[in-house]
Amino acid sequence: MATTVANMLTWVGYRLFPDGETTISSSSEPNQAECIQWINEVCSELLTVCVTAGSEIGRSSVSITTVDGTSSYTDLATLIFAPVVMFDRNGNQFSGYIEKTNVRNPLRLVSADALIDENPAEESEPTMFYLDGANAVTFIPQPDDEYTAVIPYYPYHTILTLTTNTVPFMNVFDNVILESVVMRAQNREEYDLAYELKWFSYIRSQAKKIIYLRKNPTTRIMF
């Protein structure tokens, strides 16, 4: 079951108000707007941790159908926060693939600088792509046919504003979000830069632990 902002505010209220009756509202201290803003701040930081750690948490993907002679596509323009960097079994880096019936051909993420080494008149199955300043996906070389290009990506964090909004990350980070908001609420009157740094450090460290547990950690013998 997806966690809503209302669920998170209820849990925060349980932690902050021992009487079990006071709830987070427009007149409580902290109030609802403050708590929702803190939830957004935590979620934004969690997304950054997921990107830097290359986690599958928070990822999405889009399928782009290419057109003969057209290099640039805006399917991701308003969606993508960062591309996903992955590695095949041989350690080769890729960030997408061309989907075919019996094979997936990798697409490497490059910068626009790669264009200088390419023949602008060449048309064939793309092997690379880059994101321009407007977040448009541009394939290299220019497609010569209709291909299905699958691009995994990390979407922007959608700002939460309503109690009915769904908290992102499919419940994986719910406890991190809860604890972080409670910490911020309990220290709201004593804010300083040192606390700010510790708060973000706490979010990152807890998120990395969860991300690590969801991967295949190297087996170690402990003495």
C-alpha positions in Angstrom: 0.0 0.0 0.0 1.4 3.4 -1.0 2.2 5.9 1.7 0.5 9.2 1.4 1.5 12.6 2.8 -1.4 12.2 5.2 0.1 8.9 6.5 3.5 10.5 7.0 2.0 13.5 8.8 0.1 11.1 11.1 3.2 9.2 12.0 5.1 12.4 12.6 2.4 13.5 14.9 2.6 10.3 16.9 6.3 10.9 17.4 6.0 14.6 18.3 2.9 14.7 20.5 2.9 12.1 23.3 -0.7 12.8 24.2 -1.7 10.8 21.1 -4.5 13.3 20.3 -2.7 16.3 18.9 -2.2 16.0 15.1 -0.2 17.9 12.5 -2.5 20.6 11.2 -2.4 24.2 9.9 -2.4 25.4 13.5 0.0 22.9 15.1 3.7 23.5 15.8 5.2 22.5 13.5 2.4 23.1 11.1 1.4 21.0 8.1 3.0 23.2 5.5 6.4 23.1 7.3 6.2 19.3 7.6 5.3 18.8 3.9 8.3 21.1 3.0 10.6 18.9 5.1 9.3 15.8 3.4 10.1 17.4 0.1 13.6 18.3 1.2 14.2 14.7 2.4 12.9 13.2 -0.9 15.0 15.5 -3.0 18.1 14.5 -1.1 17.2 10.8 -1.3 16.8 11.1 -5.1 20.4 12.5 -5.3 21.7 9.6 -3.2 20.0 7.1 -5.5 21.5 8.8 -8.6 25.1 8.9 -7.2 24.8 5.3 -5.9 23.4 4.0 -9.2 20.4 2.5 -7.3 17.4 1.0 -9.0 15.3 2.8 -6.5 13.5 5.8 -8.0 14.2 4.8 -11.6 11.8 4.9 -14.5 12.3 4.3 -18.2 10.9 5.5 -21.5 10.7 3.9 -24.9 11.4 6.2 -27.8 10.5 5.1 -31.3 12.9 6.6 -33.7 12.1 8.0 -37.1 14.3 7.6 -40.2 16.4 10.8 -40.5 15.5 12.3 -37.1 18.2 12.4 -34.4 16.6 14.5 -31.6 13.6 13.6 -29.4 11.9 15.5 -26.6 10.1 12.5 -24.9 12.2 13.1 -21.7 12.4 16.8 -21.8 10.2 17.5 -18.8 10.9 14.2 -17.0 14.5 13.4 -16.6 16.6 14.5 -13.6 19.6 12.3 -14.5 20.4 9.4 -16.8 21.2 6.0 -15.5 24.7 4.6 -15.8 24.8 0.7 -16.0 27.4 -1.9 -16.8 27.1 -5.2 -18.6 28.8 -8.4 -17.4 32.0 -7.4 -19.1 32.2 -4.1 -17.4 31.1 -2.1 -20.4 29.1 1.1 -19.6 25.8 1.8 -21.1 22.7 4.0 -20.4 20.0 2.5 -22.6 19.5 0.0 -25.4 17.9 -0.7 -28.7 15.2 -3.3 -28.1 14.9 -6.0 -30.8 13.2 -9.3 -30.9 16.1 -11.4 -29.6 18.7 -8.9 -28.5 19.2 -5.6 -26.8 22.0 -3.5 -28.3 23.5 -1.1 -25.8 23.4 2.7 -26.1 26.3 4.6 -24.6 25.8 8.0 -22.9 28.2 10.6 -24.3 28.4 14.4 -24.5 27.6 16.5 -27.5 31.4 16.7 -28.0 31.2 13.2 -29.6 29.5 14.8 -32.7 32.8 16.1 -33.9 34.0 12.6 -34.6 30.8 11.6 -36.5 29.8 11.9 -40.1 26.7 14.2 -40.1 25.4 12.4 -43.2 25.7 8.9 -41.8 22.5 7.1 -41.0 22.4 3.7 -39.2 21.3 2.0 -36.0 22.2 4.4 -33.1 25.0 3.3 -30.7 25.1 6.4 -28.5 23.0 9.3 -27.3 23.5 12.6 -25.4 21.3 15.0 -23.5 21.3 18.6 -24.7 20.7 21.7 -22.6 16.9 21.3 -23.1 17.0 17.6 -22.0 16.3 16.4 -25.6 17.7 13.0 -26.4 19.9 13.0 -29.5 21.0 9.8 -31.0 24.4 9.1 -32.7 24.5 8.2 -35.6 21.2 9.5 -37.0 18.7 6.7 -37.2 18.1 5.1 -40.6 14.9 3.3 -39.6 12.4 2.9 -36.9 14.0 1.6 -33.7 12.7 1.2 -30.2 15.2 2.9 -27.9 14.7 2.2 -24.1 16.2 4.9 -21.9 16.2 4.3 -18.1 16.3 7.5 -16.1 15.8 9.2 -12.7 12.7 11.5 -12.9 12.5 14.8 -11.1 11.1 14.7 -7.7 7.5 15.8 -8.0 6.9 18.4 -5.3 4.3 17.2 -2.7 1.7 19.8 -1.9 -1.4 17.9 -0.8 -2.1 15.3 1.9 -3.4 13.0 -0.8 -0.1 13.0 -2.7 1.9 9.8 -2.7 5.3 9.8 -1.0 7.8 8.5 -3.6 10.2 5.5 -3.5 7.5 2.8 -3.0 7.7 2.8 0.8 11.4 1.9 0.7 12.6 5.0 2.5 9.5 5.7 4.6 11.3 5.3 7.9 14.2 7.5 6.8 11.7 10.2 5.8 9.8 9.9 9.0 12.9 10.1 11.3 14.4 12.9 9.3 11.2 15.0 9.5 10.9 14.3 13.2 14.6 15.4 13.7 14.0 18.6 11.8 10.8 19.3 13.8 12.5 18.7 17.1 15.3 21.1 16.3 13.4 23.7 14.4 14.1 26.4 17.0 17.8 25.7 17.1 18.7 25.7 13.5 22.3 26.4 12.5 24.6 25.3 9.7 26.3 22.6 11.7 22.9 21.0 12.3 21.9 21.3 8.7 25.0 19.4 7.6 24.4 16.7 10.2 20.8 16.4 9.1 21.7 15.8 5.5 24.5 13.5 6.5 22.0 11.4 8.4 19.7 11.2 5.4 22.6 10.1 3.1 24.0 7.5 5.5 20.6 5.8 6.2 19.7 5.8 2.5 23.0 4.2 1.5 22.5 1.4 4.0 19.2 0.5 2.4 20.6 0.8 -1.1 23.5 -1.5 -0.1 21.1 -4.1 1.3 19.2 -4.2 -1.9 22.3 -5.0 -4.0 24.4 -8.2 -3.9 27.1 -7.4 -1.3 30.4 -9.1 -1.5 30.6 -12.0 0.8 33.0 -11.5 3.7 34.2 -13.8 6.5 34.0 -11.9 9.8 36.4 -12.8 12.6 
